[in-house]
Structures are given as C-alpha cells and as structure tokens.
Amino acid sequence: MQRRFPALLLLSLLLLPLISAQAANNEWEDTNTFAWEYGFESGFISTSPLFTGEEILVRTSGKGEPAVTAFDLSGEVSWQRVNNQSLSHDMSPLLHVSAGEGACGVWPEMVVVGWTDGRVEALQPSNGELLWSAQTEVAGWGVTSEFALDGEFVIVPTRKGIGQYCLADGEQQWWSQTGLGWRNGVAVGDTGYFLGDESGILWHVDRMGVTTSYPLGLGKIRHPPLFTDAGLIVHAQGATSSTVAVFDVSNGSVSQQLPAGSSPAKPALYGSFLATGDSSSVQIFSCTVRCESVAQIPFLTNGELRWLDDSLIIAPLNTPNSNWGMFTFDGFDNLSFAELDVGIYGYGTAAPLQFTVDEKVFTVFGNDQSLLRVFTRDAVEETQPQSSLESQPSTDFDWGVQGLIFIMFLLIGSSTVLFFNGKLEWFYRTSSLFFLIIFILILPDVSTQWSELFDEQFPVESNDEQWDDEWPDSWLNTQIVIIEIDGEDQVIGGLTGHDTVYSLTQEACERLGYDLGVELTELGYYIESINGIEGNGWEYFTDGSKGVVSVDSALLESSTIVRWIPV
C-alpha cells in the first residue's frame, strides 16, 4: 500500500498541466457592446483600420474598387478616395502624420497611402483631398509595404528599393536599390533604416541612401524589423518553417536563431515582450539581454498581430468561417486563449483597431468578408483585472476537455492499482486505452509535423510550369492559377498577396465565378470540388511540382503558377 500512493500521486501530477490548459474566460464579449457595422459591396480589408482623432479610415482592395473610406464615430461615411488604377491587393498600412515643419517646408496633418500602381499619396484626413502624390517603380505591382516616419521625411520601401520623401510636398530626396521586396516594411534606427527582402537579405540604409546588405540566409523577411534590448528582431519565412532571428546591429551578425512554424504572421512588440504567430501557434518571447520563449499556444494566424493593452493580444484566424483569437498574457509565463466572436466569419489578416474617445473605448474589426464591425465599452472598465499583467486570467470549464482528463485519471489510477496487485492482463488493457486517448488528442499535431518533415526530406521532383507568351505582361512576377475544366485551361493571373495555395485558389475561383468545395480533415483543408465538378477530388501543382500537403499548409512564392487538375 505504501508503494501505491506515491506511484499514483506521481502519475497524477504528470497530468496536471492538462488541467491548466483551459480556454480563458471571454470577458471581452461581456464588457463590449456592438455599436454599428458597414458592409462594403466587395473587396478585402487586409490591413488594420486607422483612427486620425476624428475619422476611422479603412482601406479595401481586391475584387471591388480599391479605396480608402472614412467614417465618423456613428458609422456614417465621411469621404472615400478610390484608385481605379491600382493593380492588385492593396496591403500597405495607412500612415497617420501630425502637422509639422522642417527644412523641406511645412506640412498639415495627413494620411499617407501606398498603392499597388506605385503611387504614394498624402490625403487630408477630414475630407480625403489630395495634398501631394509621388510615383514609384512598378515591378509586377507597386507599393505593398509599411512606411515609417523620420522627422520631416516619410520613408517608403518600394518594390525594388527604398526612398526618402519630404512630407511637405512629396519630393523624393533619394532612392536606393535593395532587393525585391513584398510587404517588407521599414524600421527607423539611430544609424538609418533597416528592411528585408524576398531573398532573406537584411538591408541597412543610412540617411544619405548608402546601402549595406546582410545575407541572413534564413528566409523571406516580410515585416518591419523590430528593435529590442536583445537586438533587432526579424521573423524570416522558410519553405516549411520560420526563424525568429536576433540581429546584432553593432557587428552585423545573427546572435540568436529561434525556431517557429511555417508562414509567419506580422509580429508585434509591447515593451520587452514579443508576440509572434504562424501556422502552428502564437508565441511570446521575452527580449531583454536575450530573447527567450516564455509561452506558446497552438493557433493558426498569418496576418497582423495586435496588442490591445499590456496583457491582451488579438490575432485573426486564417481559416474559413473563423473568428479571432484572444490571448491573455500575465507578464510571466502564463498565456491563455479564448475564441472571440465579433460576428464576422472567414479568412482574415487585418488586426483590429482600438482607441478611446470621451471615455469610450472603440474596437474596430474587419476582414476578407468586406464587413466592418465596431464595438464600444466604458473606458473605466480598462482598470478591471482582466487588463492587468499582474492579475491571473479567469477560466471557463471546458466539459469536453475536462471529461477526457477525468477518464484519463481513472484509467491511469486503475492501471497503477492493477499493476501493483499483479493483474497484468487488466493493467495492459486499461493502460492501452489510456495511450489510445493520448494518441487521438495529439493526432492532428503529429500529422502536421509528419507532413512537413516528409516534404522537407523527400521533396517532389519539379517540372517547371511554363510561362505562356499569350498571357499579358502584367501577369509577370505575380501569382497565376490554372484550372482544368472539361479538358480546357481556365487561367487567371495578376494575383498577389497570397501565402498559401488555399487563399490563392479562393480568389481565383471568386474571379472566375466558380464555387469552391472544401473538405476539412485532420490533416488540413482539401479541395473536393471546383465549379461543381467533384470526380475523385482535385490535385494541385505549384510551378510543376505536385502538392503533398493540405492547401492551407502549402506555402507560395510571390510569383507562382498553381495548376488544378481533377482526379
């Protein structure tokens, strides 16, 4: 008997972490009230809205008219700036600039907008009137990156380089060539500017336009680098995984490489805490002298992460019919999760906007469903415990998870008693059932890891898909989809901004007017029908190589040809 109790106690303690992995109590939905919504006729909201102090500005792109639309706090449209010349998805975040003056001159308050036709425009926030415009180069598409302010200048990462422009009149001071970029925002430091490119090169550009390159060799850099006490952070995207790298600006070397999942999101920094996301998880790093992973929760996000306060992180979930993920962090090593239902469902990349006016907190959501929804709450609720790093998050009781844990406790306890009583046959039966439940719980993660490992170790031989000379030149360096329908190729090109085969195929089918049938399996999403044609399913090829993973896990280059063939 004396041996049984310690053994049972030890085995029980091994299961305690499962009990603590509960979803956070969703107090956000209890304290925030729906205020108003606006449905755009078409298009996508691919980047976070912007508040200028009086107006909420939202940019839309895609199938409809590419535009910037301004709303007052009651939801009425104040003005709209449309650019019918925009070439593709406009995903450059809007930049709000306060009035000021410098050697270049005097400038009023403005919003700077980058378009995929290469134009950079400064708009007056109150009425949308054009203050100035500058034209940058177009290579497949134009501006897709995040701008930065540096005194009297706006720093613009272009498709092939970086430029410095006067805020007063938009006059270009200099432009320097770097590498081919996409969504590669710029960071401003003491010695100049840092940005990355599609080749995985980190560039330093001083304030005179002189460039220095650092080939990191870790993958594509598609976000503005982030300055921390540990060093400059970049989250580089590789073929089947990603790397959170810490770059030492003093000697031009990488001091840390921290592994992460595939298709990374745009990371977000709050003080010394770094939030990253990818196709497998949301992870928190503490970056002081060094960066260390302190918390992690499984989740799929490839868009913009946003700290709403010192403890709350919101991430869009990049799957069909999905909501947002809400993560509460206590400032140590406890990260909890709750699903956030705001009434917009579907694929999303844009982070929410939050601001306070007249003791009211406004939170604005939008995603690829062309729907904008706004919620409000009293600002005094900001002082409640759920918004403090010093508090512990409350929890809901998950009957499904806790039921399985209870059964597992019974099985492991019974197995222990049977073992010490010498009843080995029954011990094997109960312990086998215990491990079967464990296997069922971890099957999705094991399947995903196996698919990634198999793809990495046994790559499919590539037979490059050939460029068709009859395709328009505007499709060069873009993403193209070919769908074989009744023996004929249906082709749509000029698509941009897609990280996975799934999201690219979605837009291609929408533009062609095809219905897309999707099946959710333990291994991910698979296409079962296109335009009503099912057969035995569909298979895809990327640049001539047959796909071996689910469409939501298949990563894409910025210029890729995807072919769909019915089986």
N, C-alpha and C positions, 0 to 999 in steps of 0.2 A: 504493500500500500504506500510506503514511503517513497518508492520509486515512481509510482504512477502520478502522484500530484505534481512533482516538479516537471515531469515529461509533458503532462497535459498543459501545464502553465506555460512552458516554453513554446509549445506548438501554438497555443492560443495567441501569445504575444506576436508571433510571426504574422498573424492575420490582422493585427490592429491597424496597420497602415491602410488596409482596405476599408475599414470603417470610417476613417477620417477623410477618404476621397469622395466626399459627398458634394453635390452641387450647392453653390451659395444661395442663400435666400434672396429672392429677387425683390428687394425693397424698392428698386428704381421704378418699377411699374406701379407700385402702390403710391409713391410720392409725386410722380409726374402725371400731368393731365394732358390729354390730346387737345391741341388748340386749333389747328387748321391744316389743310393739305391742298396741294396743287398738282394736277395731272398734266404733264406735258404730252402733246399728241404723239411724239415719238422721240427716239434718241436715248442716250445713256447719260447718267450722272456718274462720271468716272473719277471725280476728284472732289474733295471736301468743299462745301459751300463756304462763303466768306461773309463776315459782318463788318461793315465800314463805320458803324456808330449810329447809322440811321437806316441803312438798307441791308437786306440779306441778298447776296449775289450768288447765283447758281449758274454754272456753265453746263451745257448739254451738247452732245455730239452723237455721231453715228448715222442712223438712217434718216433722221429729220434734219431740220435746219440747224447747223452749228451756231450756237448763240450764247450770250451772257444775258441773263434775265434778272432784274432787280425786283424785290418785293419789300413792301413795308411790313411792319410787325403784325399787322392784321391779316396779311396774306394777299393784299391787292398788288397787282403788277404795276410797278412804277415806270419801268422802261425796259427795252430789250435791244441789244446790239447783235445783229445777225451777220454772219460772214458766209455767204454762199460760195465763196471761192475756196473754203477750207477743204483739204484733200482727204482727210480721214478722221479717225478718233482724236478729238482734242482733249489731251490729258495733262497739259501743263497747268499746274495750280495757279489760281489767281493770286496776285500780289498787291496788298494794300500799302500805299505810300502816303505818309503825312506830308503836309506842306513844309517847304524849307527853301534854303538858298545856299549857293556855293559859287565857286569860280565859274561854273558853267552858266549860272543865272539863277533865276527864281522860279520855283515850280509850285503849283497848287496841290491840294490833296488829289490823289489819283488812284486808279486801279490799273495795273499793268497786266496785259493779256498776251499770251503767246498762242499762235495759230499754226496748224499744220501746213498752211500755204507759205510759211516762212515769215509771216508778218508779226511784228511786235507792236501793240497798240497801247496807248495811255488814254484811259477813259475818265471822264468826270463822274464820280460816284453818284451825284444827286440826279443826273439826267442822262448819263450814258454818252454825252457828246465827246467826240474825238478831240484830244488835245494834241497828240502827235502820233506819227506812225513811222516805223523803220522796217526795211525789208532785209531778211537774212537768207542764206542759201537754202535750197531745197534739194535733197538727195533721197528720192522716194517719197519723203514727206519732210516737213519743216520742223518747227519747234514742238517738242514733246516734253521738255524738261522743266525743272523747278528753278525759278530765278532767285537771286539774292540781292540785298541792298548793301552798298558800301559807300557811306557818306552821300555824295551828290550823284552817285552813279548807280545804275541797275546793271547787274552782271547777268548776261544771258548765255547759257550753254546752247549752242546751235547743233545742228545735225553732225557737223564735222569739226566744230571748234568751240571757241568761247569769245564773247565780245563784251566790251565795256561801253555803255551808252549814258549820255547825260540825261538826267531826269528833267531838266528844264525844257529841252527841245528834241530829245531822242537822237541827237547827233552821235555817231559812232566815234569813239576815241581810238580804239584799235580793235582788231580781231586777230586771234591766233589760232592756227590749226592744231587740233589734238587728234584723238581717234574717233571713229564712227560711234556715235552715241545714241542712246534711246532711253528716255526717262531718267537720264543721268544728271541729276541736279548738282548744284554747286554749293560749296561751303566756303565762308569767308574767314580767314585767319589773320594772324599778325603779319605774316610774310606774303600774303596774297590769297590765292584761290586754289581749292582742291576740287577735282571732279574725276569721275571714272569713265570708262567706255566699254563697248561690247567685247573688246579683246582682253579685258581684265587688267588694263593698264590704269594706274592711278597717276593723274597729272597734277603737277603744281605749276601755277601760272602766277608770276609776280605782277605787281601793279603797273608795270610797263609792258606787259604782254609777253614776257620771256618765259618759255615753257621748259619744264623738266619732267621726264617720264620715269615711272617706276613700274616695270612689268611684274605684277604680283603673281600672275600665273594661277590664280585661284578661281577664276570665273568672271562672268559679266558683272559690272557694277552699275546698278540701275536706281540709285538713290543718292541724295546728297550725303557725303561723308559727315560723321558726327564727331565733334570734339569732346573728349572726356579727359579726366585726370590721368587715366591709364594710357591714353594715346588717341589717335584718330581711328574711328571705327568705320569699317566697310563690311557690308554683308554681301558676299560675292556668290553669284549663282553658277553652279556647276551643272554637269549633264544629268546626274541623278541625285545630287545632294548640294549643300551650300556650306559656306565657311564664314563665320564671324571672325574677321581679322582685325587685329590691333596694330596700327602702323605708327612707328616712332618717327615723328617728323624731324627730330634732331639729327638722326643718322640715316634716314631713308630706308629703314628695314622693317620687316614684319616681326613684332615681338611676341605675338600670340596668334594661334590658329585654333578656333573653337568650332567643332563640327555641328552642323544643323541639318534640317531636312531640305527637300527639294523645293524649287520655285519660291524663293523668299519674298516676304512682304516688305513694305517700306517700314523700317524700324523707327521707333520713337524713343526719345530721351526725356527723363524727368529727374533733374539733379544728377546723382551718380548712378541712377538705375536706368538700364537699357531694356526696352521691350522689343523682342523680335518675334516674327511669325513666319510660318512656311506651310507646306502641305501636310505636315505631321503634328505641329504643336505651336503653342505660344510659350515663349521662354523669357525669363527675367534674369538679367545679368547685373551684378554689382561691379561697377567700374571705378575703382579708386586708384590704388597703385597698380593693380592688375584687374582684369575682368574675370569674374567667376560666376558661373551659373548657380543661381540660388533657388530657382523654382521653375517648374515646367508642367504644362497641362496639354494633353492631346487636343488638337483643333486644326482645322484647315482654313488658312487665310493667306491670300496672296496680294491683298490690296494695301490700304493705308491703315496703320495703327494709330490710335489717338488716346493719350492720357487726358481724361476729363477732369481729374484733380490729382491729389498726391497719392491716391490709392486705387483709383478706378481706371481701367483700360477697356476701350471698346474696339472690337475688331469685326469687320464684315466677314461673313462665312461664304466662301466661294463655291457654293453648290446650288443646284436647282431647288426652288421652294424653301430657301433657307432664311434665317433671321440674322441677328447679330450675336456675337459672343461678348459677355460682360465678365471681366476678370477683376477680382478684388485682391489687392496685394497689401500685406501688413507691414512691409518695410524690412522684414527679416527673411524668412524662407517659406512663408505660407501664402499660397496662391490658390484662390477658389474660383469656381466658374458657375455661371448661370446663363441660360438662354434668354436673350432679350427680344421680346416680340413687340414690334412697333407697327405692325400692320402692313409691312412691305415685304414681299417674299420673292426670292430669286437671287440670281448671281449678283454679287456686289463687290466693289473695290473701294468705294468712297468712304472715308472716315466721317463720322458725324461732326457737326459744328456745335459748340456750346458758348454762350455769352450771357451776361447779366445786364438788364436794363430796368431801372426803377424797382429794385428789389424783387425782380422776377428773373428766374433762370430759364433761358430758352435753349432747347436742344433740337437740332435740325438733322433729319435723316433723308438720304436719297440713294437710289441705286439704279441698276440697269433696267428697272421696270418703269422708268420715266415718271415716278411718283415721288413727290416731296411731302414729308410729314413733319410737323412742328409740335413739340411738347413744351409745357411750361410747369414750373413749380415755384413756390416761395423761396427766396434766397436764404431765409433763416434756416431752412432745412439743410443747408450746407454744413451746419455745425453738428448734425446728428452723427452718431458713432460710425455709421457705415462709410463716412467720407474721411475718416482719420486713419493714418498709418499706425497709430498707437492702439487702435481697437482691434478686436478679434472678430472676423466675419461670422455672422449667424448662419445657421444651416437649416435646410429643409430635410424632411425624412423621405428618402427615396425608397419606396416599398420594393421595387424590383431589385435594386442592388442589395438592400439590406436582407431581403428574403434569401437571395443566393448566399450571402455571407452567413446567415443563420444556418442554412443547410450545410454549408462547408464546416462550420463549427461543430455541428452534430456529427458529421462524418469523421472529422479528424479526431474528435473526442472519442467516438465509438471505436475507431481504428486503434487508438492508443490503448484503450481498455482491453480490446480483444487481443492485441499483441502481447500485453503483459500477462493475460490469462492463458496464453498459449494456443488460442484458437486462430491459427494462422490462415486457414481457408477463408473464414469470415473477415479476417483482417485484410486479406488481399482483395476481397470483393468490395469492401467499403472504401479502402484507400484508392482502388481503381476508379470508383465513381467520383471520388474527390478530385483526382487528377483529370478526369474527363471534363468536369465542370471548369477547372482551370484552363484546359485546352480550348474549350468553347469560348471563354471570355477573351483569350489572347489571340484567337484565330485571325481576326482582321489585321492586327498589327503584324503577326507573323507572315501573313500572305503578302502584305505590302512590302515588308523588308525582303522577302524572298524574291518578289518580282524585281525590285531594284537591284539586288545582288546578282540575279540571273542576267539581267540586262547589261550590267557592268562587266561581268566575267565572260559572257557569251554574246557579244554584240552581233546583231543581224548584219549579214553582208549587204552593202549598199550598192544599189544600181540607180545612179542619179537620175531623177526625173528631169527631162529635157525642157528647156525654155522653148516655147512656141513663138516663132517670129511673127505670127499673126496677132499675138497679144499686144495690147497697147503699151507704149514705152512707160506710161505712168504706173504700170504694174511692176516695173523693175524695183528690186530691193524691198518688195512688200510680201505679204502672205497671200497665197493663192490656194484655192480649193477646187478640186476636180471631182465631180460626182458622176459615175457611170449610170445612166438611166436608159434602159432599153437599148443597150449597145452604143449609145452616144454619150460623149463627154459634155457635161454641163459645167461651165467654168465661171468662176467669179474671182476677181483679183483686186488688188489695190487695198487689201485689208491690212490693218496694223493694230498693234497693241495687245495681241493675244499671247498668253504664256503657255496655254495648253491646247491640245487638239480639240478638246470638248468645246471651249469657249469660241474657238475659231469656226468650228463646224456649226455652232449655233447661229452665229451671224451670217454665215454663208447660206444656210437654209432659209433664214429670215429674208435675205435679199432675193433669193430665188423663188420665194413663196412656197417652200416645201415644209411639210410637217415633219418633225423630228421625233421619233420614238426612242425613248431611253429606258434602259433596264438597270436598276440598282442591284448590285451583287455584293457579296462580302469582299470582293477584290476591287470594287470601284464601279464606275459607270461604263456601260457598253451600249452601243447603238444597235437597236433591233429593227428599226425601220426608218426609211427616208422616203418622203412623198408617198407614203402608204405601201411601199414595197418592202416586204419582210424577207421572204425566202428563208434561208437558214442564218439570218443575221448579215452584218456588214463587217468588212475588214478594211483597215486603213494603212496607207503607206506614207511616210514622211520622207521627201526627197528620194524616193525609190526604195526605202527600207521598210519592210513590213513591221507594223506595230506589234509589240509583245506585251504591253501593259494597258491598263484601262485608259480611256480617253482623258479622264480628269487627271491622270498621273503622267501622261505623255507630254513632255515639255517641248517647246518650239523655239526656233531661232526667230529673229525679227524678219528674216526673209526665208520663207519655207514654202514648199509645194506639198500640199496634203491631197492624196487621192483616195476616194472611197469607192470600193467595189463590192457589189452584192455577192454573198456566198451562195 
